[in-house]
Amino acid sequence: MKRATLAACVASALVVAGAAVWASLTLFNDDPTTLHVKSGELSIKWLGQYRGDATFPARITWCPVTRLGLIEGIAGDTGVAVVLYEKDAVTAGPHPVFTPNPVPGSDGPRPGATVAFRWSPAPDTLLGFRSEGGGVITLQLGKGTASGTIAARLHSVVKQQTL
């Protein structure tokens, strides 16, 4: 990838939670209609026309009905959201990043992921970005922890800017 023509958003995510986080999402869920929410921390670094980094309080939400996991890191007007599209449960390994499809019921690949990023570089400016296809999110699941990396190209929702 050429840095001048293809900006990349490279994020390093560390989500740390209690020992029950991933076990409750994958192993010990007796009620498939329960929505699970767990807390942790998410650190990101972005490159491209704009550069920066941030660490956010984060949470993971899992919905077994839709089989979607949502990782959110938000502080003030800045935040990142990763939607994990899973077959049955949150899984370790690569999740190809794709462009969000606005058509209801037409999910992308499973496992797969989409990414959204909102950032306020100045008090009167708010920029929004969403993922384009071609990147990958790689998750590692440990005993009581989850970590991973995000390598994705994000495109401005309004302007011709990329991260």
C-alpha positions, 0 to 999 in steps of 0.5 A: 500500500502506498502511504501517499495514495492509500492512507491506513487507519492502524489501530491497536486495541486492547480490551481488558475485562473480567474473567467472565467476559468472553466465557459468558459470551461464548461458553456459559450463555444459557439464555440466547436472548440476553444482551451482554455488556462488559467494560474495558479499554480501547487504544487506537492510533490513526494515520493518514491526512490526520494523525493521532492516538487516543485511549477510551473507556470501552465496552463490548456488547454481544447480541446472540439473536443478531450474532453481532458484537459491538466494541465501542470506545467513546470519550467526549466527541471522539470515538470508535466503534467496531461491529463484529459479524459472527456465525455463532459466537465471538471468535478469535482470528481474522475478521475481514473488514468491509464497507457497511451496507445500508440495506437491512438484512444484507450483512457482510461476511461472517466472521467479518467487521465494520469500523466507524470513527468520529473525531473532533480535531478542533472545537468547531469541527467533527469528522466522521469516517467509516470502513472500506473493504480490504482491511482486517481485524484480528482478535486474540482471546485469552483467559479474562482478556481480549486483544487485537489489532485493526488495520482498516482504511476509513473514508470520510462520510462527507468529504474525500478524506481517508484515514 
